[in-house]
Amino acid sequence: MTSYISLWRASAFCVLTACGASVTLAQSPVPTTIAPTSSPGRTLIATAERHYRQGEEAFRNGNFEAAQRCFAAAKSVLEQAPEQLRAEQDVQAYAFELQGRIELLQTGLRQSALVASGSYRDELAALDVSRISTRPTSELDMSNFDFKFTVTAQVYQFMNFYTVGRGRATMERGLVRSGRYREMAERIFAEEGVPKDLIWLAQVESVWQPRALSFAKARGIWQFIPGTGARFGLRQDAYMDERVAPEASTRAAARYLKFLHNYFAGDWLLAMAAYNCGERNVERAIERCGYADFWELHQRALLPRETQNYVPAILAVIAIAKNQKQYGFDVTPEPPMRYDTFPLDTPTSLAVAAEALQMPISELSTLNPELHRGLAPTGFNLKIPAGTRERFAVAYAALTPQDRLGSAPATPTLAEGRSVAQPRYTTRNARTTGRRYRTRY
């Protein structure tokens, strides 16, 4: 009898180009070629395969985050099935074959996710917009911006790149995905005293992807490297990485930008440049130039190529995001994330919590992306769907501490085992760099 594994191995391979990355994909075998011995087994395989096919389709459409959620859901269907069903020979063969197909895609998912989102910042170093027109497609109204800046030829070049050039698809994806986090980001930036327009820095950093990872090991929507994340209070250890927690990382990004704004005597463009390459690199460039002015540093090529592209790219994104229809974008943003939080008083498995909430574990993981192991430590504020707090509290209280662990080992409390330092930025550290040099204003 032909097995799922032999069908998979004999299946044809194709090359899919997604967002510039060539990825090898295996064609999926038809799950009903070999019927399991029981009707529940057939249903189990069909359900898992449906999730996998949805993930494969999301991958083809460039929606890599959704693809990973679907693949996790497919595996979860099999893992959570009754033991009697999991023991059936054809179910075991299908599970082995499914794992192989998903693993085959992992390299492609990582490569494509980097190109499409996580390392868009990486691509800025090689991006050359010098041949793109500097002519504006329409007059830019500067009256509705939260901070003042000079519109230069480089800004118009990036605006054209994002509207009629290769960057249009990336811009459109970001406008759609930003709906999930924009309301939260604007609230936090306002609370921290940072212009709300600067939330669009996340578009250039990650295209609003919480799990984005760059080649420099920067992670999350705001692409914090480990050291800067620790410096601004983001926990990073074996159990969680708050650089990928949307709200915590947004708060840290706002505080970092405000620190840089103070460091460079109130200049937001220099603050953005320093966010990209570090305050010391910008300070050294100013010392060589004699002017505390980003455009002067840009003209003299005193900053890294990536940083020279980074600031005008952000300004272009802000201009387009605030005038989407004017620049030909008519998208429907994803709905804002809504959730309640529930403080955990013992270590708790996400699988157990998902079962108590009667929701897929992949959806609960999406709400809590900072958790590495699917295990939340004591003291963690678990994010759960809005309106489910009371129901979850009842179900949670009925579980013993051992039941809450599921099959996972215990984990330290939030106060234990920290591997990151507490925030070290203070007003004493802030320098008035711009006051030591001539300015252009």
N, C-alpha and C positions, 0 to 999 in steps of 0.2 A: 504494500500500500504506500502510495506517495505521501510523504510527510510535508508539513508546513515548511520545515527547514530546507528540504530539497527544492521545494517550489521557490523559496526565497533565493536560494543560491543560484537557481537556474534562471531567475528573472533578469530581464534586460536592465541595463543601466543607462541613464541619460545625464546630460550636463545641463543644469539650470543656471542661468545668469540672473542674479537678483542684486539690484543696486550696485552693479559693477563687480560682484564677487562670483566666481565660477564655483559651483557646488555640485558634487556628485550625489545623485539621488537614486535609490533603488526603487524600481516599480513595485508596488505593493501586490502581494498575492491576494486572490479572492478568498475571503475568509470562509466561505461556505463550500469550498472545493471538497473538503473532508468534513463530514458531519460528526460531531461528538456523539458519544453514546447516549446522551440524555438531552431532552429538550431544554432544561435550564442551562446546560453547558453551551448549547447553541446560542441561546440568548445572551449568555455571558460574553462569548467571543464576539458576537455581533455588536454588543454595546461598546466593548473596548475598541473594536475596529472602527466604529463610528467616530469615537473621539480621536483616534489616530488619523483618520482621513480628514477630519476637520483641521487638525494640526498641520497636516501636509498641505492642505489648501491654503491655510494661513501663511505657511512658509513661502509658497509660490507667490503669494500676494505681497510679500515683504513684511508681514506682520509677525515678527519673530517672537515677541513677547507672548502673543496669543498662541502661537504654535507650541511654545514650551508649556503653557498651561494645559493645552489639549493633550500633549504627550503625557504629562503628569497625571491627568484625569484617566487616560487609557490604562496606565499602569495601576492606578488606584483601584479601578474597577476589578482587576484581577486579584490584587493583594487583599482586598476586603471581602472577597467572596468566601462562602463557607468552605471549610477545609475539604469536605467531601467532593465539592466541585473542582477545587484546585488540584485534587489528586487525579482527576480523569486524564488519561494519556493524551488526548487531543488538546485539552486545555493547557496541559504542561508544554506540549509542543508549540502551541500558539504563543504562549507566554515567552518562551525562549526566542522564537522568531521575532516577536514584537520588540523585545529588548534589543535584538540585533539591529533591526531597522532604525530604532530610535538612536542607538549609539552611532550608527552610520551617519546620521544627520548632525550629530553634535558638533563635529568639526565645521561643517558647513554653516550651522547656526551661529557658532562663535565668529567665524570669519564674516558672515553677512551682517550680523548684529553690529560688529565693529565698524564696518563700512557704512551701514545705514544709520547708526546711532551712536554707539559708545565711543567710537574714535573719530567722529566727525571733526573733533578738535585736532586729532592727530593729522587729518588730511589738510588742515589749514596751512601746515608748514610747507606743503608741496603745491598748494593751490596758487595758480597764476592768473590774475584777473586783468593783467595789463592790456590784453587785446579786447576786453569787453568795453563797450561804449560807455562813455562818461555822461552821455546825454540823458537827462531825466525823462521818463515816459510821461510824467505829469508833475506839476509844481508841488513841492513838499511844503505843507503848512506846518510851521514850527511852533505855532501858538498853543498846541495841546500837548506838549511834551512836559514831563515832570522835572526835567533838568535841561540846562542850556548846553548846546554844543555846536561846533561849526560843521556845516555840511560841506564836505570836500568831494573832489572827483572820485576818490576811493569809495566813499559811501555810495555814490550813484552807481559805481561799477558793481558793488555787491548787491545793490537793489536790483539791477538788471540781471545779475547772476541768479538771484532768487525768484525773479518773476518770469524771465524769458529764457534763462540759461539752464545749465545742468542742475542747478540747485533748487529748481522749482518743486520737484517731487519731494525733496527733503523738507522744504518750507511747508508744503501742504500737509505732510505727515505730522509735523510739529504743531501746526495750527489745530489739527484734529485732536492730537493727544494732549495738548496743553489744557484742554477743557477739564481734564481730570484733576489737575493740580493748580490751575490759575487762581481760583478763588482763595485757596489756602495760602498760596505764595503772596498774593497781593495783601492779604490780611497781615501776614507775618512781616513783610517788608515795611508796611505802614507802622506796625508796632515798634519796629527797630529803627525807625527814622531813616529808611532808605527809599529813594524814589521807586515807585511801583513799576515804572517802565523797565527797571533793571531786572525784573523777573525773566525777561526774554534772553538774558544771558544763558538760561538753561537750554534754550533752543540751539545755541551754538555749541554748548558744552556736550549735550547728550541727546538732543531732540526729545527731551522730556522722558527719558527712559530710566526708571529707578535702578535697573540691574545693568546699566551700561558699564563697560570696563574698557579702559584705554590701555595702550601698550606700556604706559608709565605706571600702571596699577592704580590709576585714578578710578573711582567708582561713584555710581549714583547719578542722580539728576544734575548735581552740581560738581561732579568730578573731583572730589577731594582725594588727594594722595594721602597715604596713611599718616604722615607727620602733621600735615595741616589739619586733617580731621581730628587728630588727638589734641592738637593745640586749641581747637575750638570746641572741645568737650564731647566729641562723638566717640562712643564706645566701640572698640574693635577687639574682639577676643575670639575664643573658640566657639562661642555660643551665638554671638550676634555681631553685626557690622552696621552701625547706625549711619554710615555713609550712604546706605541704600534705603534708609527710612525716610520717606518723603518729607514728613513734617520736621523731624529732628535735623535733617541735613539742610532744609530750607532755612531754618532758624540760624544754623551755623553759617550758612552762606551770607545771610543778611548781616550778621555780626562781623564776618570777615570783611565784607565790602565796606561797612561803616568804619572799621579799624583802618583799612587802607585809605579811605577818604580823608580821615583825620591825619594819617601819616603823610599824605601828600597835600596838606593844607587846603582841603576842600575841593580837589580836582577829581571829578568822577571818571574822566577818561584815563588819567594816570592810575586811578584805583582799579579800573577794569584791566589795564595792561598788567598791573602787578598781580592781579588775580590769576592771570595766565602764566606769567613767568617769574613771579616772586618780587617782593618789594626791593630786595637788594639789587637785582638786575636792573630794575627801572632806575633806582637811585644812582647806580654806576653810570647808566646812560645819560642821566641828567648832569652828572659831574663832568662827563666828557663834552657834553653839548653846551652847558652853561644856561640853558633854558628849561624851565619846568613846564614844558608844553608837549603834549603827545604828538601833535602834527609836526613839530620841529624835529622831534626824535625820529618820526617816521620818514621825513624827507631826507634826513642824514643817514638812514638805515642803521641806527644805533641799537635797535631792539631786534630780538630774534624774528625771523621771517614769520613764524606762526603768530607772534604777538602783533606784528605789523598788520596782518590780515584780521586778527581776532577782534580788535576794537571797531574798525569800520564794518565788519560783518555784523556785530551786535547792533550797531547804530542802524544798519540797513534793516535788520530783522525787526527792530522796534518800530521803525517807520512803516514797514509793511503791515505788521500786526495791528497797528493802530488805525490803518486805513485799508483793510483787506479788500473790500469791494473795489476800491479805487484802483488797486493793482491786480485785479482779475481773479481774486480768490473768493469762492463762494462755498465754504465748507461748513459742515455741522460738527462742532466740537463734541468730544465725548462728554458725557454728564459728569459733574463733579463727584469725587469720591465722598461717600457719606458713610460714617461708621460711628458706633459707640465704642467705649473702652471699658474693659473689665479688669481690675487688678487681681492678679493670681497670687494666692497665698501659699501654693506649693508648686513645684515643677510640674508642668503639664504638657502632654503630647498634643501637637496640632491635630493629629489623627483623632484622638479622643475628643478634643474640643469640637472638631468638625462634625463628629458623630452626634455629639450633644446638641449642636446647632442644626443638624440635619441639612448639611450643605457639603459640597465637594471640598476635599482638603486643598485642592489647587486654588480655589477661590479664597479660602482663608489664608493660604500662603501669600497670595497676591496682596491681601490687606496688611500682611506682616512680613514684607520681603527681607527685613533685616535679620531674621532668624535663620541660622545656618543649618541646623539639624532637625528642623521640624519639632523642636522642643523649646518651650518657653520657660525661662527660669523664674524662681520665686521673685515677686515684686514687679514682674513685667506687666505693663498695661496692654493686654491683648486687645487688638482691634477686631471688632465683630460687626456684622451688618447692622445698620441702623434699625432700631426698634426691636432688637432681639435680646437686650440686656437682661430684662426681668426673667424671660424664659430660660436664658442661659444660666442665670444665677441659681435658679431652682435645680436645674439639671446638674450643675457643677457641685452644688452643696450635697447632692445625693451620692457623689463619688468619693471613695476613700482616697487618701494620698497615693496609695499604690495603684488604684484604678486609673487615676489621672495620668500616671506615667505611661500607661500602656505597656509596650515592650521596651521602652527607652530607659536608659540609666538615668540616675539623678544628676542634677546639674547645680552649680553654685547659685547663690542668690545674687541679686544685682550688686550688692555691696562687696561680694567676694570675687577674687580672681581677676580683677581689672588689669588689662594689659596696656591701658592708655593713660596718659597724664591728664590732669585736670586743666581747664583753660588757663593759658598763661598770658593772654593779651590783657593789657591794662592801659589806662590813659597815660601812665608814665612812659610806656614804650613808644607811644605815638610821637612822631617827629613832624616838624613843620618844614619838610624838605623844600617845598615850593618857595618858602620865604627866604631861603639862602641863595636863590638864583633869580635871574631876570625872568619875567613872565612875558607872555605875548598879549596880555590884557591891560 
